[in-house]
Amino acid sequence: MTLRIPILLFGMLALFSWPAAALAAQRVAVFDFELIDTSLDGETYGTRPEEKERLKKLSDQLRNALAKSGQFEVVDIGPVEAAAHGANLQACGGCDATLAQKVGAGLSITGTVQKVSNLILNMNIYIRDVSSQKIIASKSADFRSNTDESWSRTLNYLIKNYVLTPNFGSN
């Protein structure tokens, strides 16, 4: 019994002596999702206004979930937002990491929604380490139905089952 008290006190002391940086949330820049429209509908009519709105909602939904988790500090991408919108973040050779670095983030998160048709879609999330400029994690989920609800549910699934799990960056 007397041995337990010093061990407990030592454990508490060790917890409170961790460097603040080790306990701090990871700074992350979350860029707006991009649409890859390979559908006949998209080829014929272009991107629908509601799909553009959904892309913005997804990005905000992801930012809010990450901030609420306490695992991440979401940085303001406002200073580099125009440059991000002017680039294809999935094909620019890591420019998202460069933009994230400019706003003081250690991680960059980008995402895409690929529309094959109004029935078949796919969502992808990519996390890149800013210092190495390497993708450290990526996840994908297929979903059906081109609606606000299906897009939101798919992102929630990816967040819950992958992004906010302790081993997300280890794949």
Secondary structure, 3 states (H helix, E strand, C coil): CCCHHHHHHHHHHHHHCCCHHHHCCEEEEECCCEEEECCHHHHHHCCCHHHHHHHHHHHHHHHHHHHHHCCEEECCCHHHHHHHHCCCCCCCCCHHHHHHHHCCCCEEEEEEEEECCCCEEEEEEEEEECCCCEEEEEEEEEEECCCHHHHHHHHHHHHHHHHCCCCHHHC
